[in-house]
Amino acid sequence: MARRVSIKDVAKAAGVSWKTVSNVVNDRPVVRPETRERVERAISELGYVPNTIGRELRGGPTHTIALVLPELSNPYFAQLAQMLHVAAKERGYTVSVELSLGRGEVERAHVRGRISRPVDAVVISPEALDPVEIRDRGDGPPLVLLGEHLLSAEGVTHVAVDNVEASADVVRHLVERGYRRPVFLGGEAEQRSAGTDRLAGFRAACRASGIASEPERIAHVGAWDMAEGRRAVLDLVERGVAFDAISAANDQLAIGALAGLREVGLDVPGDVGVVGWDDTPGARHAHPALSSIAPDLDDLIAATLDAAIGPGAGAQDVTGGGAGVGTEPDTGAGESDGREHVVPYRLVARESSAGPRR
């Protein structure tokens, strides 16, 4: 097996000290341009990769953040992973993306720090954890919860949109455009989650608007994907539920709902208005273009990194040896009390909720 290229190999090839190589690797401004160019050429020719393992074994910072997501097939999570990777790199950190696939044992291992390679912090969008597992996680790494508000505990920060208020905004938006019989697509009945909060907001806004939210107006799904969105709409029609609007818990469900509505001959927005959540690229290119709740992802990413590694954390020495039809005003204050950060959002109104037939 070939020997790993060391920092000393690079120094010898470039005719400089290993400390100079370290300065180049960590982008310190103390190296003359011609020297930096020579070192970078040697790094490229030798295929040198900075070694963090020694520092990890000594218990020092790893400059790595674990991002634990339930899936990457959802465009929202894929976009989130890419944005976090880019922003973390600017601060001198790398992001290790881990998939839980909704398995509790995977999520528990990460929040407790019981994984093979140590990390400086864990950012997770949990599906299977309960509040007790957060409270009793022991001396795990700093933890940032995305979306799911399980419990405030030592070393835990929650970063998310106000799901209740944003969901209520969807109902108000639909009512203002003339829809009077909305249904909620994506209901959940288990522990508190983004889904249950969005359902709570839907119900509260329906009551405030004088709209009855009977149980049949809550369409429960097995997954937040397009197939379930289509299936849920076909089921509503088959059961004879009268509805003229859909508030979907995410864009994938909403896009699936659009397909189901076309299949049964219902026009959008003339017969049924539809609003999704996350404002993923697919929303802008759906037919018709999909209205959606758009979280401020730049704010979410910045708040997540501040909570995980500290505000303004920078590079460290790791050598170790779509435009819509219209928009609603911005809401959400972007406030934080140290353990809670509320991400701003806006409702991007497009053709799918333009109003019913007159």
C-alpha positions as CSV (number, residue, x, y, z in Angstrom):
1,M,0.0,0.0,0.0
2,A,1.4,3.4,-1.0
3,R,2.6,5.7,1.8
4,R,0.4,8.7,2.6
5,V,1.9,11.9,1.4
6,S,2.9,14.0,4.4
7,I,3.2,17.7,5.0
8,K,7.0,17.3,5.1
9,D,6.9,15.7,1.6
10,V,5.1,18.8,0.3
11,A,7.6,21.1,2.1
12,K,10.6,19.2,0.6
13,A,9.1,19.4,-2.9
14,A,8.4,23.1,-2.7
15,G,11.6,23.9,-1.0
16,V,10.0,25.5,2.1
17,S,9.4,24.6,5.8
18,W,6.4,22.5,6.9
19,K,5.1,25.6,8.8
20,T,4.9,27.5,5.5
21,V,2.9,24.6,4.0
22,S,0.6,24.8,7.0
23,N,0.1,28.5,6.4
24,V,-0.9,27.8,2.8
25,V,-3.2,25.0,3.7
26,N,-5.0,27.2,6.2
27,D,-5.0,30.2,3.8
28,R,-3.1,32.5,6.2
29,P,-2.1,35.8,4.6
30,V,1.5,35.6,5.7
31,V,2.8,33.7,2.7
32,R,4.2,35.6,-0.4
33,P,2.2,35.0,-3.6
34,E,5.1,33.3,-5.4
35,T,5.8,30.9,-2.5
36,R,2.1,30.1,-2.1
37,E,1.9,29.3,-5.8
38,R,4.9,26.9,-5.5
39,V,3.4,25.2,-2.4
40,E,0.0,24.8,-4.1
41,R,1.7,23.3,-7.2
42,A,3.5,20.8,-5.0
43,I,0.2,19.9,-3.1
44,S,-1.5,19.3,-6.5
45,E,1.3,17.2,-7.9
46,L,1.7,15.1,-4.8
47,G,-2.0,14.7,-4.1
48,Y,-1.5,15.9,-0.5
49,V,-4.6,15.8,1.8
50,P,-4.4,17.5,5.2
51,N,-4.6,15.0,8.0
52,T,-7.1,15.6,10.8
53,I,-7.0,12.1,12.3
54,G,-4.1,12.8,14.8
55,R,-6.0,15.8,16.2
56,E,-9.2,13.7,16.5
57,L,-7.3,11.0,18.4
58,R,-6.0,13.6,20.9
59,G,-9.5,14.8,21.5
60,G,-9.1,18.1,19.9
61,P,-11.5,19.8,17.4
62,T,-12.2,17.9,14.2
63,H,-13.6,20.8,12.2
64,T,-16.3,18.5,11.1
65,I,-20.1,18.8,11.5
66,A,-22.4,15.8,11.1
67,L,-25.6,16.6,9.2
68,V,-28.1,13.8,9.8
69,L,-31.0,13.8,7.4
70,P,-33.9,11.3,6.9
71,E,-33.4,11.3,3.1
72,L,-31.9,13.1,0.1
73,S,-34.6,12.2,-2.4
74,N,-36.5,15.2,-1.0
75,P,-35.2,18.3,-2.9
76,Y,-35.4,20.4,0.2
77,F,-32.9,18.2,2.1
78,A,-30.6,18.0,-0.9
79,Q,-30.6,21.8,-1.2
80,L,-30.1,22.2,2.6
81,A,-27.1,19.8,2.5
82,Q,-25.4,21.7,-0.3
83,M,-25.9,25.1,1.2
84,L,-24.6,23.9,4.6
85,H,-21.6,22.4,3.0
86,V,-20.7,25.6,1.2
87,A,-21.3,27.9,4.2
88,A,-19.4,25.6,6.6
89,K,-16.4,25.4,4.2
90,E,-16.2,29.2,4.3
91,R,-15.7,28.9,8.1
92,G,-13.1,26.2,7.8
93,Y,-15.3,23.2,8.5
94,T,-16.4,20.2,6.5
95,V,-19.9,18.6,6.6
96,S,-20.4,14.9,6.8
97,V,-23.8,14.0,5.5
98,E,-25.4,11.0,7.2
99,L,-28.7,9.4,6.2
100,S,-31.0,8.1,9.0
101,L,-33.8,6.9,6.7
102,G,-36.0,7.5,9.7
103,R,-34.3,4.8,11.8
104,G,-34.2,5.7,15.5
105,E,-31.0,3.8,16.3
106,V,-29.1,5.9,13.7
107,E,-30.5,9.2,15.1
108,R,-29.8,8.2,18.7
109,A,-26.2,7.2,17.9
110,H,-25.5,10.6,16.5
111,V,-27.1,12.8,19.1
112,R,-25.2,10.8,21.8
113,G,-21.9,11.0,20.0
114,R,-21.7,7.2,19.7
115,I,-20.3,7.1,16.2
116,S,-17.0,5.8,14.8
117,R,-15.6,9.2,13.9
118,P,-15.9,12.2,16.3
119,V,-17.4,15.5,15.2
120,D,-17.6,18.9,16.7
121,A,-21.4,19.2,16.4
122,V,-24.4,17.4,15.1
123,V,-27.1,19.0,13.0
124,I,-30.2,16.8,12.6
125,S,-33.6,16.7,11.2
126,P,-35.0,13.9,13.3
127,E,-37.9,11.6,12.5
128,A,-37.8,8.9,15.2
129,L,-36.5,10.7,18.4
130,D,-38.7,11.5,21.3
131,P,-38.1,14.2,24.0
132,V,-36.7,11.8,26.6
133,E,-33.9,10.7,24.2
134,I,-32.9,14.3,23.8
135,R,-33.0,15.1,27.5
136,D,-31.1,12.0,28.5
137,R,-28.5,11.9,25.7
138,G,-25.6,12.3,28.1
139,D,-22.4,14.2,27.1
140,G,-23.1,14.1,23.3
141,P,-21.7,16.9,21.0
142,P,-23.5,20.2,20.6
143,L,-26.8,19.5,18.9
144,V,-28.9,21.6,16.5
145,L,-32.4,20.4,15.8
146,L,-33.9,21.4,12.4
147,G,-37.6,21.7,12.1
148,E,-38.6,19.3,14.9
149,H,-39.1,21.0,18.2
150,L,-38.6,18.1,20.7
151,L,-37.2,19.6,23.9
152,S,-35.0,22.4,25.2
153,A,-32.0,20.8,26.9
154,E,-28.4,21.6,27.7
155,G,-26.4,21.9,24.5
156,V,-29.4,21.8,22.2
157,T,-30.6,24.5,19.9
158,H,-33.7,24.5,17.8
159,V,-33.8,26.3,14.4
160,A,-37.0,26.4,12.4
161,V,-39.8,28.4,10.8
162,D,-42.8,29.0,13.1
163,N,-44.8,26.1,11.6
164,V,-48.0,27.0,13.3
165,E,-48.1,30.6,12.1
166,A,-46.9,29.8,8.6
167,S,-49.5,27.1,8.2
168,A,-52.2,29.6,9.4
169,D,-50.9,32.0,6.7
170,V,-51.6,29.4,4.0
171,V,-55.2,29.2,5.1
172,R,-55.6,33.0,5.3
173,H,-54.1,33.2,1.8
174,L,-56.5,30.7,0.4
175,V,-59.5,32.3,2.1
176,E,-58.5,35.8,0.8
177,R,-58.6,34.4,-2.7
178,G,-62.1,33.0,-2.4
179,Y,-61.5,29.4,-1.4
180,R,-63.8,28.2,1.5
181,R,-63.3,24.4,1.8
182,P,-59.6,23.6,2.4
183,V,-58.2,20.3,3.3
184,F,-54.8,19.6,4.9
185,L,-52.5,17.1,3.2
186,G,-50.0,15.4,5.4
187,G,-51.6,15.0,8.8
188,E,-49.7,13.2,11.5
189,A,-51.0,11.8,14.8
190,E,-47.8,10.9,16.7
191,Q,-45.5,13.1,18.9
192,R,-45.1,16.8,18.2
193,S,-43.3,17.5,14.9
194,A,-43.3,19.9,12.0
195,G,-46.3,18.0,10.6
196,T,-48.4,18.3,13.8
197,D,-47.5,22.0,14.2
198,R,-48.6,22.7,10.6
199,L,-51.8,20.8,11.2
200,A,-52.4,22.9,14.3
201,G,-51.9,26.1,12.4
202,F,-54.3,24.9,9.7
203,R,-57.0,24.1,12.2
204,A,-56.6,27.3,14.1
205,A,-56.9,29.4,11.0
206,C,-59.9,27.5,9.8
207,R,-61.7,28.2,13.1
208,A,-60.8,31.8,12.9
209,S,-62.2,32.0,9.4
210,G,-65.4,30.2,10.3
211,I,-64.5,27.1,8.4
212,A,-65.2,23.7,9.9
213,S,-62.2,21.4,9.9
214,E,-63.9,18.0,10.2
215,P,-61.7,14.9,10.5
216,E,-62.4,14.1,6.8
217,R,-60.6,17.3,5.8
218,I,-57.3,16.0,7.2
219,A,-55.7,13.7,4.7
220,H,-53.1,11.5,6.5
221,V,-50.2,10.1,4.4
222,G,-47.6,7.4,4.9
223,A,-44.8,9.6,3.5
224,W,-44.2,13.2,2.4
225,D,-43.7,12.3,-1.3
226,M,-45.4,12.8,-4.6
227,A,-46.9,9.3,-4.8
228,E,-48.6,9.8,-1.4
229,G,-49.8,13.3,-2.5
230,R,-51.5,11.8,-5.6
231,R,-52.9,8.9,-3.6
232,A,-54.4,11.1,-0.9
233,V,-56.2,13.3,-3.5
234,L,-57.7,10.3,-5.3
235,D,-58.8,9.0,-1.9
236,L,-60.5,12.3,-1.0
237,V,-62.4,12.3,-4.3
238,E,-63.4,8.7,-4.0
239,R,-64.7,9.3,-0.5
240,G,-66.8,12.2,-1.8
241,V,-65.1,14.8,0.4
242,A,-66.1,18.3,-0.8
243,F,-63.0,20.5,-1.0
244,D,-61.8,23.5,-3.1
245,A,-58.3,24.0,-1.7
246,I,-55.3,22.0,-0.5
247,S,-52.7,23.0,2.1
248,A,-49.9,20.5,1.7
249,A,-47.3,19.9,4.3
250,N,-44.5,20.1,1.7
251,D,-44.0,20.6,-2.0
252,Q,-43.6,17.0,-2.9
253,L,-47.1,16.2,-1.5
254,A,-48.4,19.3,-3.3
255,I,-46.9,18.3,-6.7
256,G,-48.3,14.8,-6.3
257,A,-51.7,16.4,-5.5
258,L,-51.5,18.4,-8.7
259,A,-51.1,15.1,-10.6
260,G,-54.0,13.6,-8.9
261,L,-56.3,16.5,-9.6
262,R,-55.4,16.5,-13.3
263,E,-56.2,12.7,-13.3
264,V,-59.7,13.3,-12.1
265,G,-60.3,16.3,-14.3
266,L,-60.2,19.1,-11.6
267,D,-58.7,22.4,-12.7
268,V,-56.1,24.2,-10.7
269,P,-56.7,26.9,-9.6
270,G,-60.2,27.1,-11.0
271,D,-61.7,24.1,-9.1
272,V,-59.0,23.6,-6.4
273,G,-56.3,25.9,-5.1
274,V,-53.0,24.3,-3.9
275,V,-50.2,25.6,-1.7
276,G,-47.1,23.6,-0.8
277,W,-44.2,24.2,1.6
278,D,-40.4,24.7,1.2
279,D,-40.4,26.5,-2.2
280,T,-38.2,23.9,-3.8
281,P,-37.2,24.3,-7.5
282,G,-39.9,21.9,-8.5
283,A,-42.6,24.3,-7.2
284,R,-41.6,27.0,-9.7
285,H,-41.6,24.5,-12.6
286,A,-44.8,22.6,-11.7
287,H,-47.9,22.9,-13.9
288,P,-49.4,25.2,-12.9
289,A,-46.6,26.9,-10.9
290,L,-47.0,26.1,-7.3
291,S,-47.6,28.6,-4.5
292,S,-45.4,27.7,-1.5
293,I,-44.0,28.7,1.9
294,A,-40.4,29.8,1.4
295,P,-38.2,29.6,4.5
296,D,-35.2,32.0,4.5
297,L,-32.5,29.3,4.0
298,D,-29.6,31.7,4.2
299,D,-30.8,32.7,7.7
300,L,-31.4,29.1,8.6
301,I,-27.9,28.0,7.6
302,A,-26.2,31.0,9.3
303,A,-28.1,30.3,12.6
304,T,-27.4,26.6,12.4
305,L,-23.6,27.2,12.0
306,D,-23.6,29.8,14.8
307,A,-25.3,27.4,17.1
308,A,-23.1,24.4,16.1
309,I,-19.6,26.1,16.1
310,G,-20.1,29.6,17.4
311,P,-20.8,32.9,15.7
312,G,-18.2,33.9,13.1
313,A,-16.1,30.8,13.6
314,G,-13.4,30.8,10.9
315,A,-10.8,28.5,9.4
316,Q,-8.6,26.6,11.8
317,D,-5.3,24.8,11.5
318,V,-6.3,21.3,10.4
319,T,-2.8,19.9,9.4
320,G,-2.6,18.1,12.8
321,G,0.5,17.1,11.5
322,G,-38.3,31.9,-8.9
323,A,-40.4,34.9,-9.5
324,G,-44.0,34.3,-8.5
325,V,-47.3,35.8,-9.5
326,G,-47.1,37.7,-6.2
327,T,-45.8,37.5,-2.7
328,E,-47.0,37.8,0.8
329,P,-45.1,40.1,3.2
330,D,-42.2,38.6,5.1
331,T,-43.1,37.1,8.4
332,G,-41.1,35.6,11.2
333,A,-38.8,37.7,13.2
334,G,-35.6,35.7,12.8
335,E,-35.2,35.9,16.6
336,S,-33.1,33.8,18.8
337,D,-32.8,33.3,22.6
338,G,-29.7,31.2,22.4
339,R,-31.6,27.9,22.2
340,E,-34.4,28.9,19.8
341,H,-34.0,30.6,16.5
342,V,-37.1,31.4,14.5
343,V,-36.4,31.5,10.7
344,P,-38.1,34.1,8.6
345,Y,-40.3,33.0,5.8
346,R,-42.7,34.3,3.1
347,L,-45.6,32.8,1.2
348,V,-44.7,32.9,-2.5
349,A,-48.0,33.1,-4.4
350,R,-48.1,31.6,-7.9
351,E,-50.7,30.4,-10.3
352,S,-51.8,27.3,-8.3
353,S,-53.7,29.5,-5.7
354,A,-54.8,32.4,-7.9
355,G,-58.5,31.9,-7.1
356,P,-61.6,29.8,-7.9
357,R,-63.8,30.1,-10.9
358,R,-66.4,32.9,-10.6
